[in-house]
Amino acid sequence: MHWDVKLVQPLADYQIYVELENGQRGIFDLKPYLNQGVFQELQNIHYFNQVGIAWGAVTWPHEQDIAPDTLLAGLVPLEQTPAAPKPDNWALAFKLFGLVILKEDQPDHQLKRGAIGTIVEVFNHEAYEVDFIDSEGQTLALVTLTPQQLWPLTSAQCASIDAITQTLTAIHRELDPVYPDDPHQIARAALDRFHTEPHLKQQIRQVLQETGADLGLAAIEAALDHPAVTITMAGLKGFVET
């Protein structure tokens, strides 16, 4: 049904990230329920993190569940991507040699949404030639794109995204031998690291607030190459202030 849960991830501070079949997504806070009956067991954070889905509902192994009407009433929508620059501001937003994020996939050029590139030519601010490079500085694609397909990025924001990408790469590599061929456990352990290390939590929140949750996460995901990436990204969505 349209209110069925299709994805749930445990977050910090007894919150969960939820995506519904109807496209809704947001954060649900369990703290108000932790002293009520069977939900008291959720105070154990290790048990809380075992949240899952059964028959379209959010559940835990010992049969605690959240009723659909309760979930819908308490679901706080995530911050969306900021409004795009208006045409009369394109000259200010998009400059020669400025950094940009790709807002949509470019399958013909094997570029994913979130790829970061540099404007190398401006066509009267009606279109831009953008150079996308790999981690070694080699050109992946040189593409002409419209302003509607791009989002401007500052050098500081790019550096923050790069720092988070490097951190996640290191964490995934560290966890690979601990949970071989188990991306789900690797993602959970990686998210636990962000939950327990305040500087990492603040770092991801700042980037997602500055770039917008969707594009910030897309940029991080596009730069990573690991089986646990998709699950990790779903969990990191919860670090947006609600």
C-alpha positions in Angstrom: 0.0 0.0 0.0 1.1 3.6 -0.5 2.0 4.1 3.2 4.1 0.9 3.4 7.7 1.4 4.5 10.3 0.4 1.8 13.4 1.5 3.7 14.3 2.2 7.3 17.7 3.0 8.9 18.6 3.6 12.6 20.0 7.1 13.3 21.5 8.8 16.2 19.5 10.0 19.3 16.8 7.2 18.9 15.6 8.4 15.5 15.0 6.4 12.3 15.1 7.4 8.7 12.1 6.2 6.8 11.1 6.0 3.1 7.5 5.1 2.1 6.2 3.5 -1.0 4.3 6.8 -1.9 7.6 8.7 -2.0 7.5 10.3 1.4 10.7 10.2 3.4 11.7 11.7 6.7 12.8 11.3 10.3 10.7 9.7 13.0 11.7 10.3 16.6 11.2 7.3 19.0 12.3 9.2 22.2 8.7 10.0 23.3 7.9 6.3 23.3 11.0 4.9 25.1 9.3 4.7 28.5 6.1 3.1 27.2 5.5 -0.6 27.7 7.3 -2.9 25.2 9.1 0.1 23.7 11.3 0.4 26.8 13.5 -2.3 25.3 14.5 0.1 22.6 16.5 2.1 25.2 19.2 -0.5 24.5 20.9 1.2 21.5 22.2 -2.1 20.1 18.7 -3.5 20.1 17.3 -0.2 18.7 19.7 -0.5 15.8 18.1 -3.9 14.8 15.1 -2.0 13.4 13.6 -3.6 10.2 10.5 -4.0 8.1 7.8 -6.6 8.3 4.6 -6.5 6.1 5.3 -2.9 5.3 5.7 -1.7 8.9 8.7 -0.6 11.0 9.4 -3.4 13.5 12.0 -4.8 15.9 12.8 -8.5 16.6 10.7 -8.8 19.7 7.6 -7.6 17.8 7.6 -3.9 18.7 6.1 -2.0 15.7 5.0 1.5 14.8 1.4 1.8 13.6 1.1 3.4 10.1 -1.1 6.3 11.4 1.5 7.0 14.2 4.4 6.9 11.7 2.6 9.3 9.2 1.7 11.7 11.9 5.2 11.9 13.4 7.3 11.7 10.2 9.3 15.0 9.8 10.2 15.6 6.1 13.8 15.9 5.3 15.2 19.2 4.0 15.1 19.2 0.2 17.6 20.6 -2.3 17.8 24.4 -2.1 16.0 26.4 -4.8 18.0 26.7 -8.0 19.5 30.1 -9.0 17.1 32.2 -11.1 18.1 33.1 -14.7 19.0 36.7 -13.8 21.5 35.3 -11.3 23.1 32.7 -13.5 26.1 35.0 -14.3 26.8 35.3 -10.6 26.2 31.6 -9.8 28.1 30.0 -12.7 31.5 31.4 -13.4 34.4 30.4 -15.6 36.5 27.8 -13.7 33.8 27.6 -11.0 32.8 24.2 -9.5 29.4 22.7 -10.1 27.4 19.6 -9.1 25.6 17.6 -11.8 21.8 17.5 -10.9 20.9 14.6 -13.1 22.5 11.5 -14.6 24.2 11.7 -17.9 24.2 8.1 -19.0 25.7 8.9 -22.5 28.8 10.2 -20.7 28.7 7.6 -17.9 28.3 10.4 -15.3 26.1 10.0 -12.2 24.0 12.7 -10.5 26.3 14.3 -7.9 29.4 14.3 -10.1 31.5 17.4 -9.5 33.0 19.3 -12.4 34.6 22.5 -13.4 33.2 25.1 -15.9 35.8 25.5 -18.6 33.7 27.6 -21.1 30.7 29.8 -20.8 28.2 30.2 -23.7 26.5 33.5 -22.9 25.2 31.8 -19.6 22.8 29.8 -21.7 25.1 26.7 -21.5 28.4 25.7 -20.0 31.1 23.3 -21.0 32.0 21.3 -17.9 35.1 19.2 -17.3 34.5 16.1 -15.1 37.7 14.4 -13.9 38.6 11.3 -11.9 40.5 11.1 -8.6 43.8 11.1 -10.6 42.9 14.2 -12.5 42.1 12.5 -15.8 39.1 13.8 -17.8 36.1 11.5 -17.6 33.9 13.6 -19.8 33.7 17.1 -21.3 30.0 17.9 -21.5 27.9 20.9 -22.5 25.1 21.5 -20.0 22.4 24.0 -19.2 22.2 26.0 -16.0 19.1 23.9 -15.0 21.3 20.8 -15.0 23.9 22.2 -12.6 24.2 23.5 -9.0 27.1 25.9 -8.1 29.6 24.7 -5.5 32.2 26.6 -3.5 35.7 25.4 -3.0 35.1 25.1 0.7 32.0 22.9 0.1 34.0 20.8 -2.4 36.7 20.3 0.1 34.2 19.2 2.8 32.6 16.7 0.4 36.1 15.4 -0.5 37.0 15.1 3.2 33.8 13.1 4.0 34.4 10.9 0.9 37.9 10.1 2.1 36.7 9.4 5.6 34.0 7.0 4.4 36.5 5.3 2.0 38.9 4.7 4.9 36.1 3.4 7.2 34.7 1.0 4.5 38.2 -0.3 3.9 38.8 -0.8 7.6 35.5 -2.7 8.0 35.9 -4.9 4.9 38.0 -7.6 6.6 35.7 -7.5 9.7 32.5 -8.1 7.7 33.7 -9.8 4.4 31.0 -9.7 1.7 28.5 -8.1 4.1 27.8 -4.6 2.9 24.8 -4.3 5.2 26.9 -4.8 8.3 29.6 -2.6 6.9 27.1 0.2 6.4 25.7 -0.2 10.0 29.2 -0.1 11.5 30.1 2.9 9.4 27.0 4.8 10.5 27.8 3.9 14.1 31.1 5.6 13.7 29.3 8.8 12.6 26.9 8.4 15.5 29.6 8.2 18.1 32.2 10.7 16.8 30.7 14.2 17.1 33.2 15.8 14.7 32.1 13.5 11.9 28.4 14.1 12.7 28.9 17.9 12.5 30.9 17.6 9.3 28.2 15.7 7.5 25.4 18.0 8.8 27.3 21.1 7.7 27.8 19.8 4.1 24.2 18.6 3.8 22.8 21.9 5.0 25.0 24.0 2.7 24.5 21.9 -0.5 21.1 20.5 0.3 20.6 17.0 1.5 19.9 15.4 -1.9 22.8 17.0 -3.9 25.3 16.7 -1.0 24.6 13.0 -0.6 24.6 12.5 -4.4 28.0 14.1 -4.6 29.4 11.9 -1.9 27.9 8.8 -3.3 29.1 9.5 -6.9 32.7 9.7 -5.6 32.5 6.4 -3.7 33.0 2.9 -5.0 31.9 0.3 -2.5 29.0 -2.2 -2.2 27.9 -0.6 1.1 27.5 2.9 -0.4 23.8 2.9 -1.0 22.9 1.7 2.5 25.4 4.1 4.1 24.0 7.1 2.2 20.4 6.2 3.3 21.5 6.3 6.9 23.5 9.6 6.5 20.3 11.3 5.3 19.3 11.5 8.9 22.0 13.9 9.8 20.1 16.7 8.2 18.6 19.0 10.9 14.9 18.5 11.2 
